[in-house]
Amino acid sequence: MPSLSFVKNRVLFTSGATGNPQPGTLAPLRSEFVLAILTVLFFGDVVGRPGREALAYAVPLLQEKHKADFIVVNGENASAGSGLTPATYSKLMSSGANVITTGDHIFRNREYPLIIGEMPVLRPANYPKSADGKGWGLYTTAGGVRIAVMNLMGRVFMEPLRCPYELADEILQTASQQAKVILLDMHAEATSEKVAMGWHLDGRVSAVVGTHTHIQTADERVLPGGTAYISDLGMTGPYDSVLGRDKYAVIEELRTAMPARFESRRERRSSLWRGREDRRPDGTRAVHRTFSNRS
């Protein structure tokens, strides 16, 4: 098993030969997989304007600090908390994204046809074959390394799409012949589906990262076969909220069972926003060996 270091809650843990975490030195609040050669930054669901602003602020700093070669951003909530538009697409790309993954909200905005075609935007591959867009793509870093990025969606508590496990196998038949580094954004509600996908692809892809729940999990690790894994990257957006939404509106609906309009933080400039501004970029740094598909 390759050496692994990861950072959570300002405490650095370093795995030994057994892979068991051991306390180390203090480090910044982030999740990170540290190995060698190729560095990839992943950012969890970008929510509305606060998320876009947090991303624009964080990417240049983290890219310089970690000498990142490639950046994957989940942007399905980037436009007012739901979907993606040409304008928000441009902002994510200008922030430094190389590819934008999505999920169940990708088709919520009627402007999606303008960005789902030739641009580096992925939608879950297990949508019907007739759906617009593509579910995986091949990309090349400035250093000439080929990277395959897949986007899949879970089915538990979500839409009854095609089997993501079979789709992953199908895509890998082609992707593994064209790229040494293969990444998967598994957009799913149920942790069990994401964990199962990690084990299903262990040793066959470089990283499996979960998105969708907007809450970062504490289970980041390198699996025995060499695949870097985390159940959810978390949210790039306003933490003075409920998953990026107006916390007072969410509380009111939960308390009264009456419908309320959920808007992302600072998309709405009303007296409801009484809390402090708290925007954070959540994500993971994975550093890969370029001559193997293992992390």
Summary of the structure (lengths in Angstrom):
residues: 295
radius of gyration: 18.3
end to end distance: 9.7
largest distance: 56.4
contacts: 1077
relative contact order: 0.19
helix: 23%
strand: 27%
